[in-house]
Amino acid sequence: MSTDWRSHVPRLEGLARKLGLDWSEVIFEAVPDSFMTEIAVYGLPVRMPHWSFGARYIYQLLQRHMGYSRLFEVVFPGDPGHAYLAASNGLADNVLVTAHVLGHADFSKNNMLFRRCQDQGNAHIIEHAASHARQIERHIESYGFNAVEQVLDAALSLEQYVDLDQSLRRERYPEYAPTPTEPKDDPFRTRFATLDATPGAAPQARKVRAPLPPHPERDLLWFIATYAPEMESWERDIFLAVREESFYFYPVFATQIMNEGWASYWHARLLREADFIPEETYLDAIKCHSDVVRPVATGEQVALSINPYHLGFTLWEEIVKTSGLDDARRVMREDDDCSFLRNYLTREIAEEMGLFRYQRQQHGQIKVVAADIEELHENLLSGKYNFGAPRVSVTEVKNDGTLVLAHDSQLDGRGLDAERTGKVLEYIKRVWRRPVLLNTVDANAKAVVLSSEFLG
């Protein structure tokens, strides 16, 4: 690989700052392709060991060998941020990737969702994840591989079940329900109280234990780590480590279209205005840009399901053109993918991009299957709600310790995969060490209760 790209980094950074980008330091590093695949699969350069990552690694290798995917870079937001570039990249690839990374870094520093999660301690997630990995290796030495793997099975099966409306560091619920207070301005109660002329101290209000949980709790990782009756401290540590990493990954998930589009907009603009880039390198980089943001759609499908770069880039170009860069930066700061698409993906843009669903007829004509913009929004965003997972909450812990979960099928709008649900309930029971019940509905929308006691 040519190393000339490093000489362009400070000049691209200077141009980016001149154009208004603002980011924390980014450390660029070229790494072997095999390492790129590993960090893309694990999500972090160093992470806790688990068999599921190995399965994903094999899948990624197959995709790469079949020519379906290629990793140019992997970026980890933080302060500092880290950008890993594939050693197989050419000069033009790395010039484009460097500009792309600066767009990502600007986004992650200024978007409110990223900032909220990083302010709670995730700005140094790579160091934290390495610490988690070392901690788990020590647990394996102390308690054995199988015991640790069972806890990781349970924790990673619930990695999407965090509540981003709560803080990363949470306190336990109050043990007792609040004491009801008498209305101060109730004349009847005041007169009634004076009728008791018996001398002595006023009776003390009886404390009543608060229900557990006091309200449906969506943060399953936190709840189990905090309230599992017989969970050992090392097991709780694993659950909380997975939860912390999920807080880091959520903004990446929730803003993928915006973030990739923003980075693509800026790498295209920086390349256009970087007069110090040799013409041949510029032309090669622009070709790479075209490959990155090209629309891909075959058969009856939505293009976005294949290439989020395409839609994000197109929408940002439209926003900058119609409203200006200052307004675009406001949107970048305040929105996530759900609000971004609902506010800025109009019917006109969708038609121009060919995002509505099409179906080829037998006689060769093309028929529009759906041209409703609201339906299109739902199709594009259906996998974004609730971190992409069914909405399940803890609703009760019974007197015998049974954990009761509820699937909000009406709000969620999706069913549960029976085989995966059974496996997750089995995992939870291993760490909860009491029966686990899940209230949901079957394929006919009839209420059913799934139990960890009657699975398999």
C-alpha positions in Angstrom: 0.0 0.0 0.0 1.2 3.5 -0.8 1.9 5.5 2.3 1.4 8.9 0.5 -2.1 9.2 1.9 -0.7 10.2 5.3 0.8 13.4 3.8 -2.8 14.4 2.8 -4.3 13.9 6.2 -3.2 17.3 7.8 -4.2 19.2 4.6 -7.6 17.5 4.5 -8.1 18.3 8.2 -7.2 21.9 7.6 -9.7 22.2 4.7 -12.4 20.5 6.8 -11.9 22.9 9.7 -12.0 25.8 7.2 -15.4 24.5 6.0 -16.8 24.4 9.5 -16.3 20.8 10.6 -15.5 20.3 14.3 -14.2 17.0 15.7 -12.1 15.4 18.4 -8.7 14.1 17.5 -8.8 11.0 15.2 -6.0 8.5 15.3 -5.5 6.9 11.8 -4.0 3.5 11.5 -3.5 1.1 8.5 -4.1 -2.5 9.5 -4.1 -5.9 7.7 -7.4 -6.9 6.1 -7.8 -9.8 8.5 -7.7 -7.5 11.4 -10.2 -5.2 9.7 -12.6 -8.1 9.5 -12.1 -9.0 13.1 -12.8 -5.5 14.4 -15.8 -5.1 12.1 -17.3 -8.4 13.5 -16.5 -7.8 17.1 -17.6 -4.2 16.9 -14.4 -3.0 18.7 -10.7 -3.6 18.3 -10.6 -5.6 21.6 -13.8 -7.2 23.0 -15.0 -10.0 25.3 -14.6 -13.5 23.7 -17.8 -15.3 22.7 -18.7 -18.0 20.1 -21.3 -15.7 18.4 -18.5 -13.4 17.2 -16.8 -16.4 15.6 -20.0 -17.2 13.7 -20.2 -13.6 12.4 -16.5 -13.7 11.4 -17.1 -16.8 9.2 -20.1 -15.1 7.6 -18.1 -11.9 6.9 -15.2 -14.0 5.4 -17.7 -15.7 3.1 -19.2 -12.4 2.0 -15.8 -11.0 1.3 -14.6 -14.0 -0.7 -17.8 -14.0 -2.7 -17.2 -10.3 -3.6 -20.3 -9.1 -1.7 -18.5 -6.8 0.8 -15.3 -5.0 1.2 -14.1 -3.0 4.2 -12.3 0.2 3.5 -12.4 1.6 7.0 -13.8 1.1 10.5 -14.3 4.1 12.7 -14.8 4.2 16.5 -16.1 7.5 17.8 -14.6 8.9 21.0 -12.1 11.3 22.3 -9.8 10.5 20.7 -11.5 8.7 17.9 -9.9 5.7 16.1 -10.0 5.0 12.4 -8.6 1.8 11.0 -7.9 1.7 7.2 -7.4 -1.5 5.3 -3.8 -2.1 4.3 -5.1 -3.2 0.8 -6.5 0.3 0.1 -4.8 2.3 -2.6 -3.9 5.9 -2.4 -7.2 7.2 -3.8 -9.2 4.9 -1.5 -7.4 6.2 1.6 -7.7 9.9 0.5 -11.5 9.4 0.2 -11.6 7.3 3.4 -9.8 10.0 5.4 -12.2 12.6 4.2 -15.1 10.3 5.0 -13.8 9.6 8.5 -13.6 13.4 9.2 -17.3 13.6 8.4 -18.0 10.8 10.8 -15.9 12.4 13.5 -17.7 15.8 13.1 -21.1 13.9 13.3 -20.2 11.9 16.5 -18.9 14.9 18.3 -21.9 17.1 17.6 -24.9 14.9 17.3 -26.9 15.1 20.6 -27.5 11.3 20.8 -23.8 10.5 20.5 -22.8 13.3 22.9 -25.3 12.1 25.6 -23.9 8.5 25.5 -20.2 9.7 25.3 -20.8 12.1 28.2 -21.7 9.1 30.4 -18.3 7.6 30.0 -18.3 6.0 26.5 -15.8 8.5 25.0 -13.1 6.0 25.9 -15.0 2.8 25.0 -12.0 1.1 23.4 -10.1 1.3 26.7 -13.2 0.2 28.6 -13.9 -2.7 26.2 -10.3 -3.9 26.6 -10.7 -3.7 30.4 -13.9 -5.8 30.1 -12.1 -8.4 28.0 -9.3 -8.7 30.5 -11.8 -9.0 33.3 -13.7 -11.8 31.6 -10.4 -13.6 30.9 -9.8 -13.5 34.7 -13.3 -14.8 35.3 -12.6 -17.7 32.9 -9.4 -18.6 34.8 -11.4 -18.5 38.1 -14.7 -20.0 37.3 -14.1 -22.0 34.1 -14.9 -21.3 30.4 -18.3 -23.0 30.4 -19.6 -21.0 33.4 -18.5 -17.7 31.9 -19.9 -18.6 28.5 -23.3 -19.3 29.9 -23.5 -15.8 31.5 -22.2 -14.2 28.2 -24.9 -16.2 26.3 -27.6 -14.6 28.5 -26.1 -11.1 28.5 -25.4 -10.9 24.7 -28.9 -12.3 24.0 -30.2 -9.2 25.7 -27.7 -6.6 24.4 -30.4 -4.6 22.7 -32.5 -4.4 25.8 -31.3 -1.2 27.3 -33.2 2.0 28.1 -31.5 5.0 26.6 -33.9 7.3 28.5 -32.1 6.3 31.7 -28.5 7.1 32.6 -25.7 4.6 32.3 -25.1 4.7 36.0 -28.4 3.9 37.7 -29.5 3.6 41.4 -31.7 0.8 42.7 -35.4 1.5 43.0 -36.6 2.9 46.4 -37.3 -0.1 48.7 -40.5 1.4 50.1 -43.4 3.1 48.5 -43.7 6.8 49.2 -45.9 7.6 52.3 -49.1 9.2 51.1 -49.5 12.8 52.4 -52.8 14.3 53.6 -54.1 17.3 51.7 -53.1 20.4 53.7 -56.2 22.4 52.9 -58.9 19.8 53.7 -61.1 21.3 56.6 -62.9 18.0 57.2 -59.7 16.1 57.9 -58.4 18.9 60.1 -61.5 18.9 62.3 -61.5 15.0 62.4 -57.9 15.0 63.6 -58.8 17.2 66.6 -61.5 14.8 67.8 -58.8 12.4 69.1 -58.0 13.7 72.6 -56.0 10.7 73.6 -52.6 11.9 74.9 -49.5 10.3 73.4 -47.4 10.4 70.3 -49.0 10.5 66.9 -49.1 7.0 65.2 -46.4 6.3 62.8 -47.2 5.6 59.2 -46.6 2.0 58.3 -44.0 1.5 55.6 -45.2 -0.4 52.6 -42.7 -2.2 50.3 -42.7 -0.9 46.8 -43.6 -3.3 44.0 -40.7 -4.7 42.0 -40.4 -3.1 39.5 -42.6 -0.1 40.3 -43.3 0.3 36.6 -42.5 -1.7 33.5 -38.8 -1.8 33.1 -37.3 -1.9 29.6 -33.6 -2.1 30.7 -33.4 -5.9 31.1 -29.6 -6.0 31.4 -29.7 -3.5 34.3 -32.7 -5.1 36.0 -31.3 -8.6 36.0 -27.8 -7.4 37.0 -29.3 -5.4 39.9 -32.1 -7.7 41.2 -31.3 -11.4 40.2 -31.7 -13.2 43.5 -28.6 -15.4 43.5 -26.4 -13.8 40.8 -22.8 -13.6 41.8 -20.8 -10.4 41.6 -18.7 -11.5 38.6 -21.9 -12.4 36.7 -23.3 -9.0 37.4 -20.1 -7.4 36.2 -20.5 -9.2 32.8 -24.1 -8.0 32.4 -23.1 -4.4 33.2 -20.1 -4.6 30.8 -22.4 -5.7 28.0 -24.8 -3.0 28.9 -22.1 -0.3 28.8 -21.0 -1.4 25.3 -24.7 -1.4 24.2 -24.9 2.3 25.2 -22.0 3.0 23.0 -23.4 1.1 20.0 -26.9 2.5 20.1 -26.2 6.0 18.6 -24.3 4.2 15.7 -27.4 2.1 15.1 -29.9 4.9 15.5 -28.2 7.3 13.2 -26.7 5.0 10.5 -28.4 6.7 7.5 -27.7 10.2 8.8 -24.2 9.4 9.8 -23.1 7.6 6.6 -24.9 10.2 4.5 -23.1 13.1 6.3 -19.7 11.4 6.0 -20.4 10.8 2.3 -21.5 14.4 1.7 -18.3 15.7 3.3 -15.9 13.3 1.6 -17.4 14.4 -1.8 -17.2 18.1 -0.9 -13.7 17.8 0.5 -12.5 16.0 -2.6 -14.1 18.7 -4.8 -12.4 21.5 -2.9 -9.0 19.8 -2.2 -7.0 21.4 -5.0 -3.8 19.8 -3.5 -4.9 16.2 -4.5 -3.3 15.1 -7.8 -5.8 14.8 -10.7 -5.4 11.1 -11.2 -5.9 10.4 -7.5 -8.9 12.7 -7.5 -10.5 10.9 -10.4 -9.9 7.5 -8.8 -11.4 8.7 -5.5 -14.5 10.1 -7.3 -15.0 6.7 -8.9 -14.8 5.1 -5.5 -17.3 7.7 -4.2 -19.7 6.7 -7.0 -19.4 3.1 -6.0 -20.1 3.9 -2.4 -23.3 6.0 -2.9 -24.8 4.2 -6.0 -28.4 3.1 -5.6 -28.9 -0.7 -5.5 -32.3 -2.2 -6.1 -33.4 -5.4 -7.7 -36.8 -7.1 -7.8 -39.4 -5.9 -5.3 -37.4 -4.1 -2.6 -36.4 -0.7 -1.2 -33.0 0.5 -2.2 -32.2 1.7 1.3 -32.3 -1.9 2.6 -29.1 -2.4 0.6 -27.4 0.9 0.6 -28.0 3.5 3.3 -25.2 5.7 2.0 -27.2 6.5 -1.1 -30.3 7.8 0.7 -28.4 9.7 3.4 -26.1 11.4 0.9 -29.0 12.4 -1.3 -31.0 13.9 1.5 -28.1 15.9 2.9 -27.4 17.3 -0.5 -31.0 18.4 -0.8 -31.1 19.9 2.7 -27.9 21.9 2.1 -29.1 23.1 -1.3 -32.6 24.2 -0.1 -31.9 25.4 3.5 -28.1 26.0 3.7 -25.3 24.5 5.7 -26.2 26.1 9.0 -29.6 24.5 8.9 -28.1 21.1 7.9 -25.8 21.3 10.9 -28.8 21.9 13.1 -30.5 18.8 11.8 -27.3 16.8 12.2 -27.1 17.9 15.9 -30.8 17.2 16.8 -32.1 14.3 14.7 -31.8 10.6 14.5 -32.8 8.4 11.6 -36.5 8.3 12.5 -37.0 12.0 12.6 -34.6 12.6 9.7 -36.5 10.4 7.3 -39.9 11.5 8.4 -39.0 15.2 8.1 -36.9 15.2 4.9 -37.7 12.1 2.8 -40.6 13.6 0.8 -42.7 11.8 -1.8 -41.0 13.9 -4.5 -37.5 12.8 -3.4 -38.6 9.2 -3.0 -40.0 9.1 -6.6 -36.9 10.7 -8.0 -34.7 8.1 -6.3 -37.0 5.2 -7.1 -37.5 4.2 -3.5 -41.1 3.1 -3.8 -41.6 -0.7 -4.1 -41.9 -2.0 -7.6 -42.8 -5.4 -9.1 -42.1 -6.7 -12.6 -45.2 -8.1 -14.3 -45.2 -11.2 -16.5 -45.5 -9.2 -19.7 -42.4 -7.1 -18.7 -44.1 -3.9 -17.5 -43.2 -2.4 -14.1 -46.0 -1.9 -11.6 -45.8 0.4 -8.6 -46.8 -1.8 -5.6 -46.8 1.0 -3.1 -46.5 4.7 -3.5 -47.6 5.9 -0.1 -44.9 8.0 1.6 -46.0 7.1 5.1 -45.8 3.4 4.2 -42.3 3.9 2.8 -41.2 5.6 6.0 -42.5 2.6 8.0 -40.8 0.1 5.7 -37.5 1.9 6.0 -37.7 2.5 9.8 -39.4 -0.7 11.0 -36.1 -2.2 12.0 -35.0 1.0 13.9 -37.5 1.0 16.7 -36.4 -0.1 20.2 -32.8 -0.9 19.0 -34.2 -3.2 16.4 -35.6 -5.6 19.0 -39.1 -6.6 20.1 -40.4 -4.4 22.9 -40.2 -6.5 26.1 -40.3 -5.2 29.7 -40.1 -6.7 33.2 -43.5 -6.2 34.8 -43.3 -8.2 38.0 -41.2 -10.4 40.3 -43.6 -12.8 42.1 -43.2 -13.8 45.7 -41.5 -17.1 44.7 -39.0 -15.1 42.6 -40.6 -15.8 39.2 -39.6 -13.2 36.7 -42.5 -12.0 34.6 -41.9 -10.3 31.2 -44.4 -8.7 28.9 -44.1 -8.3 25.1 -45.9 -5.1 24.0 -47.1 -6.6 20.7 -49.5 -3.7 20.0 -47.0 -1.0 20.3 -44.2 -3.2 18.9 -46.2 -4.2 15.8 -44.2 -7.4 15.4 -44.3 -11.0 16.5 -41.6 -13.1 18.3 -39.5 -15.9 16.7 -40.6 -18.9 18.8 -37.2 -20.7 18.6 -35.2 -17.6 19.5 -37.6 -16.6 22.3 -37.3 -20.1 23.9 -33.6 -19.9 23.8 -33.4 -16.4 25.4 -35.8 -17.5 28.2 -33.6 -20.5 28.8 -30.5 -18.2 29.0 -32.3 -15.8 31.4 -33.3 -18.6 33.7 -29.7 -19.7 34.0 -28.7 -16.3 35.6 -32.1 -15.5 37.3 -32.2 -19.0 38.8 -36.0 -18.9 39.1 -38.7 -19.5 36.5 -39.2 -16.9 33.8 -42.6 -16.1 32.2 -43.2 -14.1 29.0 -46.7 -12.7 28.2 -47.1 -12.3 24.5 -49.5 -13.2 21.6 -49.5 -16.1 19.2 -49.9 -15.9 15.4 -53.6 -15.4 15.8 -53.1 -12.5 18.2 -54.4 -14.6 21.1 -52.7 -14.0 24.5 -50.3 -16.7 25.5 -47.8 -17.2 28.3 -44.4 -18.7 27.5 -42.5 -20.3 30.3 -38.9 -21.3 30.8 -40.2 -24.4 32.6 -41.9 -25.8 29.5 -39.3 -25.2 26.7 -37.4 -27.8 24.8 
